[in-house]
Each structure stands twice: as structure tokens, then as C-alpha cells.
């Protein structure tokens, strides 16, 4: 009983006390198991982690466990929950959210070495691949649904990421990944940019992040199935998208382009890729809400951007995506031995992680719910301080970012 009380107190304090924990260097503590019928027990050696890294890993583990519980026997995730209306399931399902959640669970499976997550993520990937078709003429694979329903470039990128995040993907899955990569290659234009929509269809105004997503997928697939054309395509894309981004600054494309450029720089030491990472993330840091009394509920999150200027809009769980961007920027700055930038990105990242973890349901902040319902919420991330609904993509953003931070060993 004492142990249970201690764990609950620890979880309650962790949401608001992350900043303090980052200053501590105490004895190593084992991670408490998340609430589940079959608790996850990470097999990875946690002794090299400091207290703040262990705290972030605990948040990521709880989020992964929530995604695991939201996965159904058919291989699909329940889209989300509305806690204010107990036991009401959200209906706004989408293929890209399913693929993104499989990606997050696969990353958790690999990092935490959890077989349960591997099985569920693989099941979801296989179910999503059932909705793709292979063109045998050029060995390209893409979703069989119309582009008006599912963007084919984005879906190809997310499926490639999910497959290549699995701890040990089977040969048939890796073959499907290569076919999806071939589709991404087919979208490349002569200037290095990627076509977002099929044929002559108008490109989606809200799809500016999709090229970066696809380029990052190519770089991640390069680890298991290396091919010179992948790095060549990404290198050419950097040349195309850097001037485009300067003229069309937006937040949406920064995380994925940063991820792609970081992997390209670490693999090839192409300085132009590093410079693009720095340019985007220097700009991103300037949009962060500061730690002061006027921004008590928003500090650490990020402002919006519209019509060429910042907007004082409330930050959302999308700030977790910017945490992943800053983690990758730290990796790039560390490799480039740019200590000033590394420290600047690290400081912004720590604040962003604190904002992100404040949006997670824990044992401590769900005590007002009925006990039978509380276990359905714990571990999930809600949309914002103003929106308590749980959606699988919100938790996906957080889990992938938190695990990326721990794995990158940013201190």
C-alpha cells in the first residue's frame, strides 16, 4: 500500500515538477509500471539516464501503453475519447492518424523492447497495407483510395516510417517499404521537390509538411535498405526547399524537414543540410512562449504563424512535434560542434517538453473521474489546455517526440 501511494504521489508531482527534476542528480530509480493488465517492463538499461530523462521516458511509456490499449483486435486504433462525456468514442478516424499511431507504437516497441507493442504495431501496418496497391510495372506501391480521401505521398511516408521503426521487420514488410519508397521517388520533380498530389490535381494547401515527411521516410529506410538514389534525392530536395521555405515560412513543415535534413547531414556531412536545420530552428525558437507570469498556462509551447507574422494563439499538442524538431536540431548542432546553438536548442527543448507533459492524463489529474473510466484515460495526451479530448494523433506526436529526446541523449 505504501508503495502504491508513493507511486501516485510521484506521478502527480512529475507533471509540474519536471523543471526541478532536471536539476537533480539523485540515485537511479526504477520506472513505475503504467496502469495496465499487462504492465510494460522496459528491458533497456536505464542506469545511464539522468532523472529528467527517466521522467520523460516514463511519460513516453505511459503514452505508448495508452496507444496499445486503444488498438483493437482488427488492427485499427480507436480514434479517440471525449472524457467530458464518459465512454463516448470520437468518430473522426483517418488513415494518416492510424499510420502515424502505428509509427509511434513501433518506435516505442523498438526503444522499450516491448514485444506487445511490436505485435500490435505490425498488425496495424498489415491492415493498412491491405488498403494499398502494387503497380508491377515499376514496383511502386501507394494507397488504393483516391487522393481526395488519403494523400498518397503522406501515407507512403508514414507507412515507411512505421515499418522501419519496428525492431526487426520481416522481409515482406521491408519489400513493401521499398515499393512505397519507389512511389515517393516517382513523385520527385526535376528541381528536387516532390509532387504532393497526383497528376494534374491541385496541390493541397494544408499539405506543406508532406514532402518533408516523405524525405525523412527515405532516410530512415536507408538504414535497412541502403540505396544511393535515396540520399541523392534528399540532397537535391534540400536545395529546392530551402529557398522555398524562406519565401513561405510556416510551422507545419519544420519538424519533418528538420528530421530529413538531420539524417542527411549525419549520413553525408552535407553542410547545406545542417545550415537548413539551423535556419528553420533558429526561427522556431523565436516563436516559443517565454517563462513568465503573463504566459503561465502557455509557457514552453509555441505561438502560431499567419500572414508572415507570429500570432498569440494558444499552443496545442502540436508543440510536441516542435520538440522533436529541436531534438534533431540538437543532434545536428552537436555533430557540427556548434555549442551556442546546441545550448539554445536544448533550453527551448526542455521548456517544450515541460509544456507537452502537462497535457498528459495521469493518475494525479484524473482522480475526479470514476475509477472504472480513469484507466482508459491515463497515459493519453489531450489536445490543449482548452481541449481535453483524447485523439490518437495527439498521443502519437508526444510519444515519438519524447522517445526521440531520450534516444538522442540531449543533456
Secondary structure, DSSP 4 states (H G I P E B T S, - for coil): -HHHHHHHHHHHHHHH-HHHHTT------PPPPPSSTT-----S--TTS-HHHHHHHHHHHHHHHHHHHHB-TTS-B--EEETTSTTEEP----HHHHHHHHHHHHHHHHHHT-HHHHHHHHHHHHHHHTTEEEETTTTEEEESS-TTTS-HHHHHHHHHHHHHHSTT--HHHHHHHHHHHHHHHHTB-TTS-B--SSTTPPPPTT-TTHHHHHHHHHHHHHHHS--HHHHHHHHHHHHHHHHHHHHS--STTHHHHHHHHHHHHHHH--HHHHHHHHHHHHHHHTTBPPSSGGGTTTTTSB-EEETTEEE-PPPBTTHHHHHHHHHHHHHHHHHTT-HHHHHHHHHHHHHHHHHHHTTB--STT-TTS-HHHHHHHTT-BBSBSS---EEHHHHHHHHHHHHHHHHHT--
